[in-house]
Amino acid sequence: FLDGEMGVSLEGLPVIQGFTPQHVQPWHVRADLPLLRGWDFGWAHPCVAFAQFDGLRWTWVDTLLGSQLHLRDFIPLVAARTTALLPGGAFQDAVDHHVHDRRDNADKTSIEILHEYGIHPFSKKTSSVYEGVQLIQQAITGGTFTVDPRNRLAIEALAVLAYPNRP
């Protein structure tokens, strides 16, 4: 799945538990709420998850997955998808703290490149990726997390995470 293709499932407990078809519910993007964009960088498969929070529940609205793209080439695609989802609307960006890391083959960090495009995300250093996993798990278990049915990539990803040994 990390390479953008389905692979062999491993034995053991799923990373995310409890994702069911009841978590898939239609959502119409609301102009009165900001569109939240969660960035995951990488040349092979950069990704942005688009969500909204209405004060009660989180809805994973859409996902944009790139393939073999530099961040400078991916940003315009994200901007276009943002406009398509919420024309003229507000948005907020979140990134993982590695956005500040300098790669040995790059002239700028990802955060510096985002700033060039007027994108000023927030990030919070955590001790483990499992802090985020626990937040998602709590929202799924607590019934405050949904996925729009048009977001096939998210549904497939969560189904694989929830049912890793399915046929």
Protein Blocks (a to p, Z undefined) as FASTA:
>chain_A
ZZopacdddedddfbghiafklpccddddfkbccdddddedfklgcddddddehlaccdf
bdcddehiafklmmmmmmmmmmmmmghiacdddddfklmpccfkbfbdfklmmmmnopac
dddddfbfklmmmmmmmmmmnopaccdfklmmlmmmmmmmmmmmbZZ
